[in-house]
Amino acid sequence: MGECPRAAITGCGMYFPERVLSNADLEKMVETSDEWITTRTGIRERRLAAPGQAASDLAVPASRQALAEAGIAPTDLGAIILATMTPDMLFPSSACFLQGALGATPCAAFDLLAACSGYVYALSMAQALIVSGQARHVLVVASEVLTKFTDYEDRTSCILFGDGAGATVVSAAAPGAPGEVLYTTLGADGANSGSMTLPGGGSRYPAGPESLEQRLHYIKLRGREVFQLAVRKIVEVVNDCVAACGITMADVSLLVPHQMNLRIIQASSERLGIPMDRVFVNIDRYGNTGAATVPIALHEAHTNGRLKRGDLVVLVTFGAGLSWSGAVLRW
Ligand SMILES: CC(C)(COP(=O)(O)OP(=O)(O)OC[C@H]1O[C@@H](n2cnc3c(N)ncnc32)[C@H](O)[C@@H]1OP(=O)(O)O)[C@@H](O)C(=O)NCCC(=O)NCCS
């Protein structure tokens, strides 16, 4: 028997809805200011999906771009994993809608819900499918339409969220191939599940007049609590990634953190000793797009020349669940 194949990212893509929601627009909707939002979060604008535009609609163009770069057809896929917490419907999975739109039948297709940590969770599942020989090519997508679940009467949370999608193709590859996934680590803390929730519309609080009246169909966030937990966990996960790969912080060419708040990113960078010029930031333009921030950042870093062949890239996420994940790639 030959050596197990490794998994490598062979294509990237992203997609955003056209409409921009600026801080000035939010000033007209809630009691806030551009100055407060910029200094407290680093966000200047975010994108807003059109009425009727669902998570799978954003995932389709992002996926086509990733498939084109990987040079494979949708029918070459062995699986589609779509990380989202804002699916088109409770069922069927948005991955199935995506598969139908791409013409990728009959590969496996499923959604993965690990909130903002979902993309790296999905990457890790794709790696497992590839290394175990169950798939040669897996489409790993994250797509969110968080603005559809944002309470525009809650000024603390409504400034944070935006819509967007990022996609990657993960393929079987030889050791040392470009984009190789060297390591992934996943974790969760269900004892702290109350810090970020979207309570309504599920089986706990089914949709109805009561859930509507109590605004349970909107994201509930204990922001200050999440802030502190996030910095601590991001530092822990990056330390884990570096130790597991036998590298140092100085070897990390680019840290790609989940884009939840610029101050969280800066505090993590300082504690890790990875200067901000080696940390990817695009939160100013897109806000927090949930699971999609990391693949969108990867796509941008790849296409704007920020990533070179051989660079060591560390991905790190933190989100509802609570959940977290990390990965090391050799570009
Ligand atoms: C939400 C978040 C930006 C709030 O920033 P913060 O510095 O923690 O702010 P606080 O909640 O402590 O509020 C500080 C003050 O600003 C006020 N404030 C809150 N939102 C405001 C807004 N949009 N505009 C103006 N003032 C605002 C608060 O009412 C509070 O006023 P007070 O001091 O008079 O009570 C920040 O906590 C955060 O980014 N948290 C993590 C984000 C997150 O959980 N993301 C989702 C998961 S990935």
Ligand as a Chemical Component Dictionary entry (heavy atoms), coordinates in Angstrom:
data_LIG
# 
_chem_comp.id                   LIG 
_chem_comp.type                 NON-POLYMER 
_chem_comp.pdbx_formal_charge   0 
_chem_comp.three_letter_code    LIG 
# 
loop_
_chem_comp_atom.comp_id 
_chem_comp_atom.atom_id 
_chem_comp_atom.alt_atom_id 
_chem_comp_atom.type_symbol 
_chem_comp_atom.charge 
_chem_comp_atom.model_Cartn_x 
_chem_comp_atom.model_Cartn_y 
_chem_comp_atom.model_Cartn_z 
_chem_comp_atom.pdbx_ordinal 
LIG C1  C1  C 0 -19.743 44.203 20.688 1  
LIG C2  C2  C 0 -18.506 45.040 20.969 2  
LIG C3  C3  C 0 -18.070 45.803 19.743 3  
LIG C4  C4  C 0 -18.855 46.077 22.039 4  
LIG O1  O1  O 0 -17.696 46.836 22.341 5  
LIG P1  P1  P 0 -17.293 47.099 23.869 6  
LIG O2  O2  O 0 -16.091 47.938 23.838 7  
LIG O3  O3  O 0 -17.220 45.753 24.537 8  
LIG O4  O4  O 0 -18.511 47.950 24.330 9  
LIG P2  P2  P 0 -19.512 47.707 25.561 10 
LIG O5  O5  O 0 -20.497 46.660 25.203 11 
LIG O6  O6  O 0 -18.694 47.542 26.790 12 
LIG O7  O7  O 0 -20.234 49.097 25.566 13 
LIG C5  C5  C 0 -19.548 50.312 25.879 14 
LIG C6  C6  C 0 -20.529 51.458 25.805 15 
LIG O8  O8  O 0 -20.837 51.741 24.425 16 
LIG C7  C7  C 0 -22.244 51.703 24.213 17 
LIG N1  N1  N 0 -22.501 51.171 22.880 18 
LIG C8  C8  C 0 -22.722 49.881 22.524 19 
LIG N2  N2  N 0 -22.904 49.813 21.199 20 
LIG C9  C9  C 0 -22.806 51.060 20.713 21 
LIG C10 C10 C 0 -22.893 51.618 19.433 22 
LIG N3  N3  N 0 -23.119 50.857 18.323 23 
LIG N4  N4  N 0 -22.721 52.941 19.272 24 
LIG C11 C11 C 0 -22.492 53.733 20.332 25 
LIG N5  N5  N 0 -22.403 53.260 21.592 26 
LIG C12 C12 C 0 -22.548 51.942 21.788 27 
LIG C13 C13 C 0 -22.771 50.803 25.312 28 
LIG O9  O9  O 0 -24.116 51.091 25.571 29 
LIG C14 C14 C 0 -21.866 51.168 26.478 30 
LIG O10 O10 O 0 -22.314 52.358 27.046 31 
LIG P3  P3  P 0 -22.218 52.589 28.646 32 
LIG O11 O11 O 0 -20.777 52.522 28.949 33 
LIG O12 O12 O 0 -22.834 53.916 28.801 34 
LIG O13 O13 O 0 -22.996 51.455 29.233 35 
LIG C15 C15 C 0 -17.355 44.137 21.479 36 
LIG O14 O14 O 0 -17.631 43.705 22.783 37 
LIG C16 C16 C 0 -17.091 42.967 20.599 38 
LIG O15 O15 O 0 -16.645 43.107 19.487 39 
LIG N6  N6  N 0 -17.346 41.728 21.100 40 
LIG C17 C17 C 0 -17.118 40.518 20.408 41 
LIG C18 C18 C 0 -17.889 40.460 19.134 42 
LIG C19 C19 C 0 -18.648 39.202 18.966 43 
LIG O16 O16 O 0 -19.057 38.598 19.913 44 
LIG N7  N7  N 0 -18.877 38.821 17.723 45 
LIG C20 C20 C 0 -19.678 37.732 17.363 46 
LIG C21 C21 C 0 -19.024 36.444 17.568 47 
LIG S1  S1  S 0 -17.808 36.014 16.411 48 
# 
loop_
_chem_comp_bond.comp_id 
_chem_comp_bond.atom_id_1 
_chem_comp_bond.atom_id_2 
_chem_comp_bond.value_order 
_chem_comp_bond.pdbx_ordinal 
LIG C1  C2  SING 1  
LIG C2  C3  SING 2  
LIG C2  C4  SING 3  
LIG C2  C15 SING 4  
LIG C4  O1  SING 5  
LIG O1  P1  SING 6  
LIG P1  O2  DOUB 7  
LIG P1  O3  SING 8  
LIG P1  O4  SING 9  
LIG O4  P2  SING 10 
LIG P2  O5  DOUB 11 
LIG P2  O6  SING 12 
LIG P2  O7  SING 13 
LIG O7  C5  SING 14 
LIG C5  C6  SING 15 
LIG C6  O8  SING 16 
LIG C6  C14 SING 17 
LIG O8  C7  SING 18 
LIG C7  N1  SING 19 
LIG C7  C13 SING 20 
LIG N1  C8  SING 21 
LIG N1  C12 SING 22 
LIG C8  N2  DOUB 23 
LIG N2  C9  SING 24 
LIG C9  C10 SING 25 
LIG C9  C12 DOUB 26 
LIG C10 N3  SING 27 
LIG C10 N4  DOUB 28 
LIG N4  C11 SING 29 
LIG C11 N5  DOUB 30 
LIG N5  C12 SING 31 
LIG C13 O9  SING 32 
LIG C13 C14 SING 33 
LIG C14 O10 SING 34 
LIG O10 P3  SING 35 
LIG P3  O11 DOUB 36 
LIG P3  O12 SING 37 
LIG P3  O13 SING 38 
LIG C15 O14 SING 39 
LIG C15 C16 SING 40 
LIG C16 O15 DOUB 41 
LIG C16 N6  SING 42 
LIG N6  C17 SING 43 
LIG C17 C18 SING 44 
LIG C18 C19 SING 45 
LIG C19 O16 DOUB 46 
LIG C19 N7  SING 47 
LIG N7  C20 SING 48 
LIG C20 C21 SING 49 
LIG C21 S1  SING 50 
# 
